[in-house]
Amino acid sequence: MPETIKGRGAAFNPPNRFEKLHLEPLEIELDDEEEARRIPTIFYKDTSKSILAKNNSPDIPFTYSINPYRGCEHGCIYCYARPSHEYLGFSAGIDFETKIMVKEDAPKLLEETFQKKSWQPQMVCFSGDTDCYQPVERKLQITRHCLEVFLKYRNPVGIITKNALITRDLDILKELAALNLVITTISITSFDDELIRKMEPRTSAPYKRLETIETLATHGIPVGVNTAPIIPGLNDKEMPTILKEAAARGAKFAGYVMLRLPGAVEQLFLDWLQRELPDRASKIINRIKEVRGGKLNDPRWGSRFRGEGEIAQTIRDLFHLSCEKYGLNKEEFKFSVEHFRHEPEGQLELFGK
């Protein structure tokens, strides 16, 4: 079994399903064992010519999403986006956390999109795949510059993140909120600090995420909480507490997603369970199978986010009862599109009019 790598969720690179050749590391001893277990992050320039990804999935409530980064240094072991790294010639494992594609031109490409007469103003999700506030955003500020473009053209945006770094952009978010152009969602998986360090190694600590909810709410920015993913037998019992604490700090809406294990994520997650939670692994695996019809994953629309069976129904009921108890999801947020404007490049000051 691979050993835990300091600061990383995955411990190895599973084979890329698109590559015929797979290289295995040599079992050799290095002088500095601790240093050998540290894998640096490498950033690559992504030269994509468009920035919005379109989906037509009937169980996803938005059409377009924007992802400034491909790959994510947060290292969440369960991340459903891991297999997308295989399309780039990388692995869904350690590569996903350490080889990050950076879309430096994202703000420019976004502005070009909004300038097109064919663009119909609508909510764009930040991010549909990897976290737009992962650690490198602190330095590169690509997400911040994209938010400036959203404000400049008055186009609605939804943000979901596990990182308290979102509070850096309060100035822009407040202006967007004043025009009903933004909602924010903070994902909280567990309040167990030790578990989070193992499962989501480079995300903000649980208490910081609660503080982030409170900060956003205090500044008038619509904020909710996402209890995701729900891992049966591991964190499902924490759902009521997460919803209660988030609501107490100003969250107005909530959601949840059942654990998904597409492609190589299944192998990575099972290895992680045996490595980090050996005493609980069997129970968790069996519970996952109970909500997935005897399998570990279900890709079908309609059931992939919620699961099926008695346990899935119990979780669903617990979620709705908790939301009712703590006053969540009482109001439906409506984005404004009436403020949107097509403007020729160079004829509009960023924070003007």
C-alpha positions as a LaTeX table, in Angstrom:
\begin{tabular}{lrrr}
\hline
Residue & $x$ (\AA) & $y$ (\AA) & $z$ (\AA) \\
\hline
Met1 & 0.00 & 0.00 & 0.00 \\
Pro2 & 1.41 & 3.45 & $-0.91$ \\
Glu3 & 2.50 & 5.63 & 2.00 \\
Thr4 & 0.89 & 8.94 & 2.83 \\
Ile5 & 2.57 & 11.89 & 1.11 \\
Lys6 & 2.84 & 14.97 & 3.28 \\
Gly7 & 0.26 & 17.59 & 2.34 \\
Arg8 & $-1.36$ & 15.48 & $-0.38$ \\
Gly9 & $-4.60$ & 13.54 & $-0.58$ \\
Ala10 & $-3.57$ & 10.90 & $-3.12$ \\
Ala11 & $-0.54$ & 8.70 & $-2.50$ \\
Phe12 & 0.14 & 7.52 & $-6.05$ \\
Asn13 & $-0.67$ & 7.99 & $-9.71$ \\
Pro14 & $-3.11$ & 5.41 & $-11.08$ \\
Pro15 & $-2.64$ & 4.59 & $-14.77$ \\
Asn16 & $-4.10$ & 7.08 & $-17.24$ \\
Arg17 & $-6.89$ & 5.28 & $-19.12$ \\
Phe18 & $-5.90$ & 7.07 & $-22.34$ \\
Glu19 & $-2.19$ & 6.26 & $-22.21$ \\
Lys20 & $-0.75$ & 2.95 & $-23.49$ \\
Leu21 & 2.45 & 3.37 & $-21.48$ \\
His22 & 2.42 & 3.55 & $-17.69$ \\
Leu23 & 5.61 & 4.13 & $-15.69$ \\
Glu24 & 6.00 & 2.84 & $-12.14$ \\
Pro25 & 8.47 & 4.49 & $-9.72$ \\
Leu26 & 11.53 & 2.50 & $-8.66$ \\
Glu27 & 11.62 & 1.26 & $-5.09$ \\
Ile28 & 14.83 & 2.95 & $-3.99$ \\
Glu29 & 15.90 & 4.51 & $-0.71$ \\
Leu30 & 16.76 & 8.20 & $-0.60$ \\
Asp31 & 18.99 & 9.89 & 1.96 \\
Asp32 & 16.25 & 12.29 & 3.07 \\
Glu33 & 13.05 & 10.27 & 3.47 \\
Glu34 & 11.00 & 13.26 & 4.61 \\
Glu35 & 12.05 & 15.33 & 1.59 \\
Ala36 & 11.35 & 12.39 & $-0.70$ \\
Arg37 & 7.73 & 12.45 & 0.45 \\
Arg38 & 7.33 & 16.12 & $-0.44$ \\
Ile39 & 6.18 & 16.61 & $-4.00$ \\
Pro40 & 6.37 & 20.16 & $-5.34$ \\
Thr41 & 3.54 & 21.73 & $-7.31$ \\
Ile42 & 4.31 & 22.63 & $-10.92$ \\
Phe43 & 2.20 & 25.17 & $-12.80$ \\
Tyr44 & 1.72 & 25.09 & $-16.55$ \\
Lys45 & 0.28 & 27.73 & $-18.84$ \\
Asp46 & $-3.07$ & 26.72 & $-20.30$ \\
Thr47 & $-3.58$ & 28.24 & $-23.74$ \\
Ser48 & $-7.28$ & 27.50 & $-24.10$ \\
Lys49 & $-9.01$ & 29.80 & $-26.58$ \\
Ser50 & $-12.35$ & 29.85 & $-24.75$ \\
Ile51 & $-13.14$ & 30.08 & $-21.05$ \\
Leu52 & $-16.74$ & 28.96 & $-20.47$ \\
Ala53 & $-17.60$ & 25.26 & $-20.30$ \\
Lys54 & $-21.12$ & 24.29 & $-21.33$ \\
Asn55 & $-23.10$ & 21.37 & $-19.98$ \\
Asn56 & $-26.53$ & 19.98 & $-20.79$ \\
Ser57 & $-26.91$ & 17.71 & $-17.77$ \\
Pro58 & $-30.53$ & 17.73 & $-16.54$ \\
Asp59 & $-29.44$ & 17.51 & $-12.88$ \\
Ile60 & $-27.13$ & 20.54 & $-12.97$ \\
Pro61 & $-28.93$ & 23.88 & $-12.46$ \\
Phe62 & $-26.66$ & 26.00 & $-14.66$ \\
Thr63 & $-25.47$ & 25.87 & $-18.26$ \\
Tyr64 & $-22.07$ & 27.55 & $-18.10$ \\
Ser65 & $-19.15$ & 27.34 & $-15.71$ \\
Ile66 & $-15.73$ & 28.95 & $-15.57$ \\
Asn67 & $-12.58$ & 27.23 & $-14.31$ \\
Pro68 & $-9.39$ & 29.33 & $-14.14$ \\
Tyr69 & $-7.39$ & 26.27 & $-13.08$ \\
Arg70 & $-7.30$ & 22.63 & $-14.20$ \\
Gly71 & $-6.15$ & 20.37 & $-11.43$ \\
Cys72 & $-6.43$ & 21.46 & $-7.79$ \\
Glu73 & $-3.84$ & 21.74 & $-5.06$ \\
His74 & $-6.51$ & 21.34 & $-2.37$ \\
Gly75 & $-6.01$ & 17.60 & $-2.88$ \\
Cys76 & $-9.47$ & 16.38 & $-1.83$ \\
Ile77 & $-9.18$ & 12.63 & $-2.21$ \\
Tyr78 & $-12.79$ & 12.18 & $-3.35$ \\
Cys79 & $-12.80$ & 14.93 & $-6.00$ \\
Tyr80 & $-14.97$ & 13.93 & $-8.97$ \\
Ala81 & $-12.88$ & 16.22 & $-11.22$ \\
Arg82 & $-9.76$ & 14.08 & $-10.91$ \\
Pro83 & $-10.43$ & 11.98 & $-14.06$ \\
Ser84 & $-10.55$ & 15.16 & $-16.17$ \\
His85 & $-6.78$ & 15.46 & $-15.70$ \\
Glu86 & $-6.34$ & 12.32 & $-17.76$ \\
Tyr87 & $-7.47$ & 14.20 & $-20.87$ \\
Leu88 & $-4.36$ & 16.36 & $-20.44$ \\
Gly89 & $-2.00$ & 13.37 & $-20.37$ \\
Phe90 & $-1.67$ & 13.43 & $-16.58$ \\
Ser91 & $-2.91$ & 11.06 & $-13.88$ \\
Ala92 & $-5.97$ & 11.53 & $-11.68$ \\
Gly93 & $-3.78$ & 10.90 & $-8.64$ \\
Ile94 & $-0.81$ & 12.94 & $-7.46$ \\
Asp95 & $-0.63$ & 14.67 & $-10.85$ \\
Phe96 & $-4.06$ & 16.21 & $-10.28$ \\
Glu97 & $-2.77$ & 17.90 & $-7.11$ \\
Thr98 & 0.73 & 18.82 & $-8.27$ \\
Lys99 & 0.49 & 19.63 & $-12.00$ \\
Ile100 & $-1.86$ & 22.58 & $-12.29$ \\
Met101 & $-2.87$ & 24.16 & $-15.60$ \\
Val102 & $-3.29$ & 27.92 & $-15.24$ \\
Lys103 & $-5.52$ & 29.95 & $-17.56$ \\
Glu104 & $-3.78$ & 33.30 & $-17.39$ \\
Asp105 & $-5.97$ & 34.66 & $-20.20$ \\
Ala106 & $-9.23$ & 33.82 & $-18.42$ \\
Pro107 & $-10.28$ & 37.44 & $-17.71$ \\
Lys108 & $-9.58$ & 38.49 & $-21.31$ \\
Leu109 & $-11.44$ & 35.49 & $-22.73$ \\
Leu110 & $-14.38$ & 36.12 & $-20.41$ \\
Glu111 & $-14.58$ & 39.75 & $-21.50$ \\
Glu112 & $-14.55$ & 38.71 & $-25.15$ \\
Thr113 & $-17.45$ & 36.36 & $-24.44$ \\
Phe114 & $-19.57$ & 39.05 & $-22.80$ \\
Gln115 & $-18.90$ & 41.42 & $-25.67$ \\
Lys116 & $-20.47$ & 39.05 & $-28.18$ \\
Lys117 & $-23.97$ & 40.05 & $-29.24$ \\
Ser118 & $-24.91$ & 36.37 & $-29.12$ \\
Trp119 & $-24.24$ & 36.15 & $-25.36$ \\
Gln120 & $-27.40$ & 35.96 & $-23.30$ \\
Pro121 & $-26.81$ & 37.11 & $-19.70$ \\
Gln122 & $-27.19$ & 34.27 & $-17.22$ \\
Met123 & $-25.54$ & 32.87 & $-14.13$ \\
Val124 & $-22.07$ & 31.42 & $-14.69$ \\
Cys125 & $-20.78$ & 29.04 & $-12.02$ \\
Phe126 & $-17.36$ & 29.60 & $-10.48$ \\
Ser127 & $-16.23$ & 26.76 & $-10.55$ \\
Gly128 & $-17.96$ & 23.73 & $-12.00$ \\
Asp129 & $-14.83$ & 21.61 & $-11.73$ \\
Thr130 & $-11.85$ & 22.67 & $-9.61$ \\
Asp131 & $-11.78$ & 25.29 & $-6.85$ \\
Cys132 & $-11.32$ & 28.84 & $-8.13$ \\
Tyr133 & $-9.78$ & 29.86 & $-4.78$ \\
Gln134 & $-7.15$ & 27.15 & $-4.50$ \\
Pro135 & $-3.85$ & 28.30 & $-2.89$ \\
Val136 & $-2.12$ & 29.68 & $-6.01$ \\
Glu137 & $-5.01$ & 32.14 & $-6.52$ \\
Arg138 & $-3.59$ & 34.17 & $-3.65$ \\
Lys139 & $-0.66$ & 35.08 & $-5.88$ \\
Leu140 & $-2.10$ & 34.94 & $-9.41$ \\
Gln141 & $-5.48$ & 36.60 & $-8.70$ \\
Ile142 & $-7.06$ & 35.21 & $-11.86$ \\
Thr143 & $-10.39$ & 34.61 & $-10.13$ \\
Arg144 & $-10.36$ & 38.16 & $-8.78$ \\
His145 & $-9.73$ & 39.62 & $-12.22$ \\
Cys146 & $-12.54$ & 37.51 & $-13.65$ \\
Leu147 & $-14.88$ & 38.83 & $-10.96$ \\
Glu148 & $-13.95$ & 42.33 & $-12.06$ \\
Val149 & $-15.15$ & 41.38 & $-15.54$ \\
Phe150 & $-18.42$ & 40.00 & $-14.17$ \\
Leu151 & $-18.98$ & 43.30 & $-12.39$ \\
Lys152 & $-17.94$ & 45.37 & $-15.40$ \\
Tyr153 & $-20.55$ & 43.71 & $-17.63$ \\
Arg154 & $-23.06$ & 43.11 & $-14.83$ \\
Asn155 & $-23.33$ & 39.39 & $-15.53$ \\
Pro156 & $-24.53$ & 37.09 & $-12.68$ \\
Val157 & $-22.07$ & 34.70 & $-11.07$ \\
Gly158 & $-22.30$ & 31.88 & $-8.54$ \\
Ile159 & $-19.24$ & 30.86 & $-6.52$ \\
Ile160 & $-18.54$ & 27.66 & $-4.63$ \\
Thr161 & $-15.32$ & 27.13 & $-2.67$ \\
Lys162 & $-13.67$ & 25.47 & 0.31 \\
Asn163 & $-11.22$ & 28.31 & 0.78 \\
Ala164 & $-11.48$ & 31.35 & 3.05 \\
Leu165 & $-9.50$ & 33.28 & 0.43 \\
Ile166 & $-12.83$ & 34.34 & $-1.07$ \\
Thr167 & $-13.03$ & 37.05 & 1.62 \\
Arg168 & $-10.11$ & 38.82 & $-0.06$ \\
Asp169 & $-12.57$ & 39.86 & $-2.77$ \\
Leu170 & $-15.21$ & 41.35 & $-0.49$ \\
Asp171 & $-14.98$ & 44.70 & $-2.25$ \\
Ile172 & $-16.06$ & 43.25 & $-5.60$ \\
Leu173 & $-18.54$ & 40.81 & $-4.10$ \\
Lys174 & $-20.34$ & 43.61 & $-2.25$ \\
Glu175 & $-20.81$ & 45.55 & $-5.48$ \\
Leu176 & $-22.11$ & 42.44 & $-7.23$ \\
Ala177 & $-24.46$ & 41.70 & $-4.34$ \\
Ala178 & $-25.89$ & 45.22 & $-4.45$ \\
Leu179 & $-27.14$ & 44.42 & $-7.97$ \\
Asn180 & $-28.32$ & 40.84 & $-7.17$ \\
Leu181 & $-25.54$ & 39.45 & $-9.30$ \\
Val182 & $-23.86$ & 36.96 & $-6.97$ \\
Ile183 & $-24.42$ & 34.07 & $-4.60$ \\
Thr184 & $-21.65$ & 32.30 & $-2.71$ \\
Thr185 & $-21.51$ & 28.77 & $-1.33$ \\
Ile186 & $-19.00$ & 27.42 & 1.18 \\
Ser187 & $-18.49$ & 23.66 & 1.20 \\
Ile188 & $-18.10$ & 22.03 & 4.60 \\
Thr189 & $-17.49$ & 18.30 & 4.71 \\
Ser190 & $-16.80$ & 17.78 & 8.41 \\
Phe191 & $-15.91$ & 19.57 & 11.64 \\
Asp192 & $-13.28$ & 16.92 & 12.43 \\
Asp193 & $-10.00$ & 18.81 & 11.93 \\
Glu194 & $-7.89$ & 15.65 & 11.81 \\
Leu195 & $-10.16$ & 14.07 & 9.19 \\
Ile196 & $-10.11$ & 17.22 & 7.06 \\
Arg197 & $-6.31$ & 17.37 & 7.13 \\
Lys198 & $-6.23$ & 13.83 & 5.76 \\
Met199 & $-9.14$ & 14.07 & 3.33 \\
Glu200 & $-8.84$ & 17.69 & 2.11 \\
Pro201 & $-5.20$ & 18.49 & 3.00 \\
Arg202 & $-4.83$ & 22.02 & 1.59 \\
Thr203 & $-8.30$ & 23.44 & 2.14 \\
Ser204 & $-9.24$ & 25.96 & 4.83 \\
Ala205 & $-9.91$ & 24.51 & 8.27 \\
Pro206 & $-13.59$ & 23.96 & 9.19 \\
Tyr207 & $-13.68$ & 26.88 & 11.65 \\
Lys208 & $-12.27$ & 29.18 & 8.97 \\
Arg209 & $-15.07$ & 28.17 & 6.61 \\
Leu210 & $-17.64$ & 29.03 & 9.26 \\
Glu211 & $-15.93$ & 32.38 & 9.78 \\
Thr212 & $-16.05$ & 32.91 & 6.02 \\
Ile213 & $-19.81$ & 32.32 & 5.97 \\
Glu214 & $-20.24$ & 34.85 & 8.76 \\
Thr215 & $-18.02$ & 37.42 & 7.04 \\
Leu216 & $-19.86$ & 37.13 & 3.74 \\
Ala217 & $-23.26$ & 37.35 & 5.42 \\
Thr218 & $-22.23$ & 40.34 & 7.53 \\
His219 & $-21.28$ & 42.20 & 4.35 \\
Gly220 & $-24.61$ & 41.51 & 2.69 \\
Ile221 & $-23.38$ & 38.85 & 0.29 \\
Pro222 & $-25.86$ & 35.96 & $-0.15$ \\
Val223 & $-24.17$ & 32.85 & 1.20 \\
Gly224 & $-25.08$ & 29.21 & 1.66 \\
Val225 & $-23.45$ & 25.97 & 2.72 \\
Asn226 & $-22.87$ & 22.78 & 0.78 \\
Thr227 & $-22.48$ & 19.63 & 2.87 \\
Ala228 & $-20.53$ & 17.77 & 0.27 \\
Pro229 & $-19.76$ & 15.11 & $-0.27$ \\
Ile230 & $-21.83$ & 13.06 & 2.11 \\
Ile231 & $-19.86$ & 9.85 & 2.72 \\
Pro232 & $-22.18$ & 7.27 & 4.28 \\
Gly233 & $-20.68$ & 5.83 & 7.44 \\
Leu234 & $-18.16$ & 8.64 & 7.74 \\
Asn235 & $-19.66$ & 12.14 & 7.88 \\
Asp236 & $-23.41$ & 11.70 & 7.26 \\
Lys237 & $-24.21$ & 12.12 & 10.96 \\
Glu238 & $-22.53$ & 15.52 & 10.96 \\
Met239 & $-25.01$ & 17.01 & 8.49 \\
Pro240 & $-27.42$ & 18.51 & 11.07 \\
Thr241 & $-24.57$ & 20.13 & 13.01 \\
Ile242 & $-23.00$ & 21.58 & 9.88 \\
Leu243 & $-26.33$ & 23.04 & 8.77 \\
Lys244 & $-27.05$ & 24.41 & 12.26 \\
Glu245 & $-23.68$ & 26.14 & 12.61 \\
Ala246 & $-23.77$ & 27.54 & 9.09 \\
Ala247 & $-27.27$ & 28.93 & 9.58 \\
Ala248 & $-26.22$ & 30.50 & 12.89 \\
Arg249 & $-23.56$ & 32.44 & 11.01 \\
Gly250 & $-25.85$ & 33.74 & 8.31 \\
Ala251 & $-26.17$ & 31.04 & 5.67 \\
Lys252 & $-29.54$ & 31.27 & 3.93 \\
Phe253 & $-29.52$ & 28.19 & 1.74 \\
Ala254 & $-27.99$ & 24.73 & 1.74 \\
Gly255 & $-27.37$ & 21.71 & $-0.43$ \\
Tyr256 & $-25.71$ & 18.32 & $-0.27$ \\
Val257 & $-24.18$ & 15.83 & $-2.70$ \\
Met258 & $-23.63$ & 12.12 & $-2.19$ \\
Leu259 & $-20.09$ & 10.84 & $-2.66$ \\
Arg260 & $-19.26$ & 10.06 & $-6.29$ \\
Leu261 & $-16.38$ & 7.81 & $-7.32$ \\
Pro262 & $-16.02$ & 8.06 & $-11.10$ \\
Gly263 & $-13.13$ & 6.43 & $-12.95$ \\
Ala264 & $-9.81$ & 6.42 & $-11.12$ \\
Val265 & $-11.34$ & 8.20 & $-8.08$ \\
Glu266 & $-12.67$ & 4.86 & $-6.89$ \\
Gln267 & $-9.20$ & 3.32 & $-6.72$ \\
Leu268 & $-7.74$ & 6.42 & $-5.09$ \\
Phe269 & $-10.50$ & 6.68 & $-2.48$ \\
Leu270 & $-10.33$ & 3.00 & $-1.55$ \\
Asp271 & $-6.55$ & 3.24 & $-1.12$ \\
Trp272 & $-7.02$ & 6.34 & 1.05 \\
Leu273 & $-9.60$ & 4.57 & 3.24 \\
Gln274 & $-7.33$ & 1.59 & 3.88 \\
Arg275 & $-4.38$ & 3.88 & 4.51 \\
Glu276 & $-5.98$ & 6.51 & 6.74 \\
Leu277 & $-9.07$ & 4.81 & 8.25 \\
Pro278 & $-8.35$ & 1.06 & 8.20 \\
Asp279 & $-10.64$ & 0.30 & 11.14 \\
Arg280 & $-13.63$ & 2.00 & 9.49 \\
Ala281 & $-12.95$ & 1.21 & 5.84 \\
Ser282 & $-15.13$ & $-1.89$ & 5.58 \\
Lys283 & $-18.16$ & $-0.18$ & 7.12 \\
Ile284 & $-17.83$ & 2.88 & 4.88 \\
Ile285 & $-17.44$ & 0.80 & 1.74 \\
Asn286 & $-20.54$ & $-1.23$ & 2.57 \\
Arg287 & $-22.57$ & 1.91 & 3.26 \\
Ile288 & $-21.50$ & 3.42 & $-0.05$ \\
Lys289 & $-22.60$ & 0.28 & $-1.85$ \\
Glu290 & $-25.97$ & 0.46 & $-0.11$ \\
Val291 & $-26.70$ & 3.87 & $-1.66$ \\
Arg292 & $-25.31$ & 2.85 & $-5.06$ \\
Gly293 & $-27.23$ & $-0.33$ & $-5.75$ \\
Gly294 & $-24.41$ & $-2.63$ & $-4.68$ \\
Lys295 & $-21.73$ & $-0.73$ & $-6.60$ \\
Leu296 & $-19.34$ & 2.04 & $-5.59$ \\
Asn297 & $-20.48$ & 4.53 & $-8.20$ \\
Asp298 & $-23.62$ & 5.38 & $-10.13$ \\
Pro299 & $-23.19$ & 7.79 & $-13.08$ \\
Arg300 & $-26.91$ & 8.00 & $-13.91$ \\
Trp301 & $-28.52$ & 11.41 & $-14.04$ \\
Gly302 & $-31.01$ & 11.90 & $-11.25$ \\
Ser303 & $-29.42$ & 9.43 & $-8.84$ \\
Arg304 & $-25.71$ & 10.26 & $-9.04$ \\
Phe305 & $-25.99$ & 13.26 & $-6.69$ \\
Arg306 & $-28.43$ & 11.75 & $-4.16$ \\
Gly307 & $-28.10$ & 7.97 & $-4.21$ \\
Glu308 & $-30.87$ & 5.40 & $-3.83$ \\
Gly309 & $-32.19$ & 3.06 & $-1.15$ \\
Glu310 & $-33.05$ & 3.29 & 2.52 \\
Ile311 & $-29.85$ & 4.99 & 3.68 \\
Ala312 & $-30.02$ & 7.56 & 0.89 \\
Gln313 & $-33.62$ & 8.30 & 1.80 \\
Thr314 & $-32.71$ & 8.69 & 5.47 \\
Ile315 & $-30.00$ & 11.19 & 4.53 \\
Arg316 & $-32.43$ & 13.04 & 2.27 \\
Asp317 & $-35.02$ & 13.26 & 5.05 \\
Leu318 & $-32.40$ & 14.39 & 7.57 \\
Phe319 & $-31.30$ & 17.16 & 5.22 \\
His320 & $-34.80$ & 18.51 & 4.65 \\
Leu321 & $-35.75$ & 18.30 & 8.33 \\
Ser322 & $-32.55$ & 20.10 & 9.34 \\
Cys323 & $-33.08$ & 22.83 & 6.76 \\
Glu324 & $-36.60$ & 23.34 & 8.03 \\
Lys325 & $-35.42$ & 23.45 & 11.64 \\
Tyr326 & $-32.65$ & 25.97 & 11.01 \\
Gly327 & $-34.48$ & 28.18 & 8.53 \\
Leu328 & $-32.52$ & 27.28 & 5.41 \\
Asn329 & $-33.84$ & 27.33 & 1.83 \\
Lys330 & $-36.81$ & 29.48 & 2.81 \\
Glu331 & $-36.36$ & 31.95 & $-0.02$ \\
Glu332 & $-35.40$ & 31.46 & $-3.65$ \\
Phe333 & $-32.63$ & 33.75 & $-4.82$ \\
Lys334 & $-33.24$ & 35.36 & $-8.20$ \\
Phe335 & $-30.35$ & 36.71 & $-10.20$ \\
Ser336 & $-30.79$ & 40.01 & $-11.99$ \\
Val337 & $-29.98$ & 40.11 & $-15.70$ \\
Glu338 & $-31.49$ & 43.51 & $-16.35$ \\
His339 & $-28.23$ & 45.30 & $-15.55$ \\
Phe340 & $-26.19$ & 43.40 & $-18.13$ \\
Arg341 & $-24.65$ & 45.46 & $-20.91$ \\
His342 & $-22.67$ & 44.75 & $-24.07$ \\
Glu343 & $-19.96$ & 47.37 & $-24.31$ \\
Pro344 & $-17.16$ & 47.70 & $-26.86$ \\
Glu345 & $-13.75$ & 47.04 & $-25.38$ \\
Gly346 & $-12.05$ & 50.15 & $-24.11$ \\
Gln347 & $-15.19$ & 52.29 & $-23.86$ \\
Leu348 & $-16.16$ & 51.40 & $-20.31$ \\
Glu349 & $-14.26$ & 52.12 & $-17.13$ \\
Leu350 & $-14.08$ & 49.05 & $-14.89$ \\
Phe351 & $-16.09$ & 50.38 & $-11.99$ \\
Gly352 & $-17.86$ & 53.18 & $-13.85$ \\
Lys353 & $-21.54$ & 53.82 & $-14.43$ \\
\hline
\end{tabular}
